[in-house]
Amino acid sequence: MEKSFKIWTYKEGELPIFHGGPMKNIYSSEGQIIDEIESKKSRFFTQNPDEALVFFLPVSVVFIRHYLYRTHADYDRHIIQDVVTDYIGVLSNKYPYWNRSSGADHFFVSCHDWAPDVSATNPKLYKHFIRVLCNANSSEGFRPERDVSLPELNIPYDQLGPPLTGQPPENRSILAFFAGGNHGHVRKYLFETWLGKDNDLKVFTYLPKTLNYTELLGRSKYCLCPSGYEVASPRIVESISAGCVPVIVSDHYVLPFSDVLDWSKFSVHVPVEKIPDIKKILEGIGKDDYLKMQKMVMKVQRHFIVHRPSRPYDLIDMVLHSVWLRRLNVKLSGF
C-alpha cells in the first residue's frame, strides 16, 4: 500500500461545500481526512490521475447540511442527495474515470448521520461506489465488503484528538462507566435499566459539574459505548484513548478496521437485549482475560489517533488502508 496506493482528487466544486469539512468537534473525522487527502504533503496524494488507484470526491455532507439548509429542523435529504448526484454527473461527463469503473474506484468520506442517504435516490448509480461512513449501520444498507467504517471522534479546539490518559489496571476501581445524552432507543433502555441503580455501574446522563468525565474514563475497567440515534459514537475512541476496555452496546454497528483488527481481543460486545445482564457479563470476565484485553487496548491506541500529516498506522492511514483493500477487491471486468 505504501508504494502503490495513490489518490487523485477532483478539482471541481468550490468552498465551503467542496474541498473542506469540519476540523473540530464531533464530525471532525470528515474534515481531517478531506484535508489530508487534498494536502500535497500526504504521501498518498498524486497530481496525475494516471497514477491513481482511487479517485476522491471532496464533498462535505456536514457542510451541505450547514450551509444549504434554511432551518435546523429541515429533515429533507433531497438537497444533499441532489448535490452529490449532480457532482457525479459533472465529473462523469468531463472525465472517463467514473464511467470506466461504474464508480467502483471512487469514494467519499462523511461522518454526518445523513451521509448513507446520499445513495438512496439512485441505488444503481452508487452500486459500486465506496462510502466511508461513521454511520456504519448494517441494517440500513452499509455493506462491509464495499463500504468503510469511519471512527467517530470529538476533536477539541486546541489539539488533534483525545489525549492518551488513564490509570494502570490495578488503579481502576470502577467496573463500568457511561455518561451521555438520553437519545435513541438503546440509551433509553440503558438508562431505564441502570441509571442510578448500581454503584459498580456508574451510569449517568450528563455529568454533574463536580465530576470529571476524562478522570472517570481513566478509573474505569470497562466503558459502555451504547449507540445513540445512530450506531456510531465518539465514546469508543475516548475509551481506547483512556485505556478503558470498550463495551459495544449495539446490534448493527460495523466496527472500524475489522479487516485487520480483532475487536474481540480488546472489547466486549453486548447485544441490546442483554443490557440488563451487563454487570453479570462483565463480572464474568476473569481477571487474566480483562488484563489481556486492557493490554490490547493500549496496543491499538495508535490506530485511533489523528496525526497531520498522517503517519503509518494512525487513524487516517487505517481508513485509507480500508479503502485500498476494497479497491483491491473490485473486479472491474464484471461491470
C-alpha positions as CSV (number, residue, x, y, z in Angstrom):
1,M,0.0,0.0,0.0
2,E,2.7,2.5,1.0
3,K,4.3,2.2,-2.5
4,S,1.3,1.8,-4.8
5,F,-1.7,3.5,-3.3
6,K,-2.3,6.9,-4.8
7,I,-5.3,9.1,-4.6
8,W,-6.4,11.7,-7.2
9,T,-9.0,14.2,-6.1
10,Y,-11.3,16.1,-8.4
11,K,-10.8,19.8,-8.5
12,E,-14.3,20.8,-9.4
13,G,-16.5,22.4,-6.8
14,E,-16.0,25.4,-4.5
15,L,-15.7,26.1,-0.8
16,P,-17.4,25.7,1.6
17,I,-19.4,22.7,0.2
18,F,-16.4,21.1,-1.5
19,H,-12.7,20.8,-0.6
20,G,-13.2,21.2,3.1
21,G,-15.0,19.9,6.1
22,P,-15.2,20.3,9.9
23,M,-11.8,20.1,11.5
24,K,-13.0,20.1,15.1
25,N,-15.8,18.7,17.3
26,I,-17.9,15.6,16.6
27,Y,-17.8,15.5,12.8
28,S,-14.0,16.1,12.6
29,S,-13.1,12.7,11.1
30,E,-14.7,14.0,7.9
31,G,-12.9,17.3,7.7
32,Q,-9.5,16.0,8.8
33,I,-9.5,13.2,6.1
34,I,-10.7,15.5,3.4
35,D,-8.0,18.0,4.2
36,E,-5.3,15.2,4.4
37,I,-6.2,13.7,1.1
38,E,-6.1,17.1,-0.7
39,S,-2.8,18.0,1.0
40,K,0.3,17.8,-1.2
41,K,2.2,16.7,2.0
42,S,0.2,13.5,2.0
43,R,2.2,10.5,0.8
44,F,-0.9,9.3,-1.0
45,F,-1.5,12.5,-3.0
46,T,-1.0,12.5,-6.7
47,Q,-1.5,15.2,-9.3
48,N,-1.5,12.6,-12.1
49,P,-4.8,10.7,-12.5
50,D,-3.0,8.0,-14.4
51,E,-1.1,7.1,-11.3
52,A,-4.2,6.9,-9.1
53,L,-5.7,3.7,-7.8
54,V,-8.7,5.6,-6.5
55,F,-10.5,8.8,-7.1
56,F,-11.8,11.1,-4.3
57,L,-15.0,13.1,-4.3
58,P,-14.1,16.1,-2.0
59,V,-17.7,16.9,-0.9
60,S,-18.7,17.6,2.7
61,V,-22.1,16.3,3.8
62,V,-21.7,18.2,7.1
63,F,-21.2,21.5,5.3
64,I,-24.0,20.8,2.8
65,R,-26.3,20.4,5.8
66,H,-24.9,23.5,7.5
67,Y,-24.9,25.9,4.5
68,L,-27.7,24.8,2.2
69,Y,-30.5,24.1,4.7
70,R,-32.5,27.1,5.9
71,T,-33.5,25.7,9.2
72,H,-32.0,23.2,11.6
73,A,-35.4,21.4,11.7
74,D,-35.5,20.7,8.0
75,Y,-35.1,17.0,7.6
76,D,-35.4,16.8,3.8
77,R,-32.5,14.7,2.5
78,H,-33.0,15.6,-1.2
79,I,-30.7,18.7,-1.1
80,I,-27.8,16.5,0.0
81,Q,-28.7,13.8,-2.5
82,D,-29.0,16.2,-5.4
83,V,-25.7,18.0,-4.7
84,V,-23.7,14.7,-4.7
85,T,-25.5,13.2,-7.6
86,D,-25.2,16.3,-9.7
87,Y,-21.5,16.5,-8.9
88,I,-21.0,12.9,-10.1
89,G,-22.9,13.9,-13.3
90,V,-20.5,16.7,-13.9
91,L,-17.4,14.6,-13.3
92,S,-18.6,11.6,-15.3
93,N,-19.3,13.9,-18.3
94,K,-15.9,15.6,-18.1
95,Y,-13.6,12.7,-17.2
96,P,-13.5,9.0,-18.2
97,Y,-12.8,7.7,-14.7
98,W,-16.2,7.2,-13.2
99,N,-17.8,5.6,-16.3
100,R,-14.9,3.1,-16.9
101,S,-15.4,1.5,-13.4
102,S,-19.0,2.4,-12.7
103,G,-17.7,4.3,-9.7
104,A,-16.0,1.3,-8.1
105,D,-12.7,3.1,-7.7
106,H,-14.3,6.3,-6.3
107,F,-15.0,7.2,-2.7
108,F,-16.2,9.9,-0.4
109,V,-15.9,10.5,3.3
110,S,-18.6,11.6,5.7
111,C,-19.2,11.5,9.4
112,H,-22.7,13.0,9.3
113,D,-25.7,10.8,10.3
114,W,-27.4,11.5,6.9
115,A,-24.5,10.5,4.7
116,P,-25.8,7.0,4.0
117,D,-28.9,8.6,2.5
118,V,-26.8,10.2,-0.3
119,S,-27.2,7.0,-2.4
120,A,-30.9,6.3,-1.5
121,T,-32.4,8.0,-4.6
122,N,-30.3,6.2,-7.2
123,P,-29.0,2.9,-5.9
124,K,-27.8,1.8,-9.4
125,L,-25.5,4.9,-9.7
126,Y,-24.0,4.2,-6.3
127,K,-23.9,0.4,-6.5
128,H,-20.1,0.1,-6.6
129,F,-19.2,3.4,-5.0
130,I,-17.1,3.2,-1.8
131,R,-18.7,5.1,1.1
132,V,-16.5,5.9,4.1
133,L,-19.1,6.5,6.8
134,C,-19.2,6.9,10.6
135,N,-22.8,5.8,10.4
136,A,-21.9,2.2,9.6
137,N,-25.2,0.6,10.2
138,S,-25.6,-2.9,8.6
139,S,-29.4,-2.7,9.0
140,E,-29.5,0.4,6.8
141,G,-27.5,-0.7,3.7
142,F,-23.9,-0.5,4.9
143,R,-22.0,-3.2,3.1
144,P,-18.7,-4.1,4.8
145,E,-17.3,-5.6,1.6
146,R,-17.8,-2.3,-0.2
147,D,-18.1,0.5,2.4
148,V,-15.6,1.6,5.1
149,S,-16.5,2.2,8.7
150,L,-15.0,5.6,9.8
151,P,-14.3,6.1,13.6
152,E,-16.2,8.9,15.1
153,L,-14.1,11.2,17.3
154,N,-14.6,14.5,19.0
155,I,-11.6,16.7,18.3
156,P,-11.3,19.6,20.8
157,Y,-10.3,23.1,19.6
158,D,-6.7,23.0,21.0
159,Q,-5.5,19.6,19.9
160,L,-5.9,16.9,17.3
161,G,-7.5,14.2,19.4
162,P,-8.3,12.8,22.8
163,P,-5.1,12.7,24.9
164,L,-3.8,9.3,26.0
165,T,-4.8,9.2,29.6
166,G,-5.9,6.7,32.2
167,Q,-4.7,4.7,35.2
168,P,-2.9,1.4,35.2
169,P,-5.2,-1.6,35.6
170,E,-4.6,-2.0,39.3
171,N,-5.9,1.5,39.9
172,R,-9.1,1.1,38.1
173,S,-11.7,0.8,40.8
174,I,-14.9,1.4,38.7
175,L,-16.3,-1.7,37.0
176,A,-18.0,0.3,34.2
177,F,-18.9,3.9,33.3
178,F,-21.1,5.8,30.9
179,A,-22.3,9.4,30.7
180,G,-24.2,10.9,27.8
181,G,-27.5,12.2,26.4
182,N,-30.7,10.2,26.5
183,H,-31.3,9.8,22.8
184,G,-32.1,6.7,20.8
185,H,-33.8,3.5,22.0
186,V,-30.5,1.8,23.1
187,R,-29.6,4.5,25.6
188,K,-33.2,4.8,26.7
189,Y,-33.1,1.1,27.6
190,L,-29.7,1.5,29.3
191,F,-31.0,4.4,31.5
192,E,-34.2,2.6,32.4
193,T,-32.2,-0.4,33.5
194,W,-29.1,1.1,35.1
195,L,-29.4,4.8,35.8
196,G,-28.6,5.3,39.5
197,K,-29.3,1.7,40.2
198,D,-25.8,0.3,41.0
199,N,-22.6,1.7,42.3
200,D,-20.5,-0.6,40.3
201,L,-22.0,0.5,37.0
202,K,-21.7,4.3,37.1
203,V,-24.3,5.3,34.5
204,F,-25.1,9.0,34.2
205,T,-26.9,11.2,31.7
206,Y,-24.9,14.4,31.6
207,L,-22.3,14.6,34.4
208,P,-22.7,17.0,37.4
209,K,-20.0,19.7,37.4
210,T,-18.4,18.0,40.5
211,L,-17.3,15.0,38.4
212,N,-14.7,14.9,35.6
213,Y,-15.5,12.8,32.5
214,T,-11.9,12.1,31.5
215,E,-11.0,11.1,35.0
216,L,-13.9,8.7,35.3
217,L,-12.9,7.1,32.0
218,G,-9.4,6.6,33.3
219,R,-10.5,5.0,36.5
220,S,-12.9,2.5,34.8
221,K,-12.1,-1.0,33.7
222,Y,-14.9,-1.0,31.1
223,C,-16.5,1.9,29.3
224,L,-20.0,1.5,28.0
225,C,-20.4,2.6,24.3
226,P,-24.1,2.4,23.5
227,S,-25.5,3.6,20.2
228,G,-27.4,6.9,20.2
229,Y,-29.7,8.0,17.4
230,E,-27.2,6.3,15.1
231,V,-24.8,3.4,15.7
232,A,-21.5,5.2,15.9
233,S,-20.3,7.1,19.0
234,P,-17.1,9.0,19.8
235,R,-17.0,7.1,23.1
236,I,-15.3,4.2,21.5
237,V,-12.3,6.3,20.6
238,E,-12.4,8.1,24.0
239,S,-12.5,4.7,25.8
240,I,-9.5,3.4,23.9
241,S,-7.6,6.6,24.4
242,A,-8.2,6.3,28.2
243,G,-7.0,2.7,28.3
244,C,-10.6,1.6,29.1
245,V,-12.0,-1.6,27.5
246,P,-14.9,-0.5,25.3
247,V,-18.2,-2.3,25.7
248,I,-20.0,-2.0,22.4
249,V,-23.8,-1.9,23.1
250,S,-25.3,-2.2,19.6
251,D,-26.8,-4.7,17.2
252,H,-25.9,-3.3,13.8
253,Y,-22.6,-1.4,14.1
254,V,-19.9,-2.5,11.8
255,L,-16.7,-1.7,13.7
256,P,-13.9,0.2,12.1
257,F,-10.8,-1.6,10.8
258,S,-12.4,-5.0,11.3
259,D,-10.4,-6.3,8.3
260,V,-7.3,-6.2,10.3
261,L,-8.3,-5.7,14.0
262,D,-9.9,-8.5,16.0
263,W,-12.2,-6.4,18.2
264,S,-13.0,-9.5,20.4
265,K,-9.4,-9.2,21.7
266,F,-9.9,-5.7,23.1
267,S,-13.6,-5.0,23.5
268,V,-16.8,-6.6,24.7
269,H,-19.9,-6.8,22.6
270,V,-23.3,-6.7,24.4
271,P,-26.5,-7.1,22.3
272,V,-29.1,-4.6,23.1
273,E,-31.4,-7.2,24.6
274,K,-28.7,-8.2,27.0
275,I,-28.5,-4.7,28.6
276,P,-30.0,-6.0,31.9
277,D,-27.1,-8.6,32.0
278,I,-24.2,-6.1,31.6
279,K,-23.0,-6.3,35.1
280,K,-23.2,-10.1,35.1
281,I,-21.4,-10.3,31.8
282,L,-18.5,-8.0,32.9
283,E,-18.1,-9.6,36.3
284,G,-18.0,-13.0,34.5
285,I,-14.8,-11.9,32.7
286,G,-11.8,-13.3,34.6
287,K,-9.0,-11.0,35.8
288,D,-6.5,-12.5,33.4
289,D,-8.8,-12.1,30.4
290,Y,-9.5,-8.5,31.4
291,L,-5.8,-7.8,31.7
292,K,-5.2,-9.3,28.2
293,M,-8.0,-7.1,26.8
294,Q,-6.7,-4.0,28.5
295,K,-3.2,-4.6,27.3
296,M,-4.5,-4.9,23.7
297,V,-6.4,-1.6,24.1
298,M,-3.1,0.0,24.9
299,K,-1.6,-1.6,21.7
300,V,-4.4,-0.4,19.4
301,Q,-4.4,3.2,20.7
302,R,-2.1,4.3,17.9
303,H,-4.7,3.3,15.3
304,F,-7.2,5.8,16.7
305,I,-5.0,8.9,16.9
306,V,-5.1,11.6,14.2
307,H,-1.7,13.0,13.1
308,R,-1.3,15.7,10.5
309,P,0.3,14.8,8.2
310,S,-0.8,11.3,8.6
311,R,1.6,8.7,9.9
312,P,1.7,5.0,9.2
313,Y,-0.9,3.0,11.2
314,D,-2.7,6.1,12.6
315,L,-6.4,6.7,12.2
316,I,-6.2,8.3,8.8
317,D,-3.8,5.8,7.5
318,M,-6.0,2.9,8.7
319,V,-9.1,4.5,7.0
320,L,-7.2,4.8,3.7
321,H,-5.9,1.2,4.1
322,S,-9.5,0.1,4.4
323,V,-10.3,2.0,1.1
324,W,-7.3,0.3,-0.5
325,L,-8.5,-3.2,0.5
326,R,-11.9,-2.5,-1.0
327,R,-10.4,-1.2,-4.2
328,L,-8.3,-4.4,-4.5
329,N,-11.5,-6.5,-4.1
330,V,-13.1,-4.8,-7.1
331,K,-13.5,-7.0,-10.3
332,L,-13.8,-4.4,-13.0
333,S,-14.3,-7.0,-15.7
334,G,-17.7,-7.8,-14.1
335,F,-19.2,-4.4,-14.8
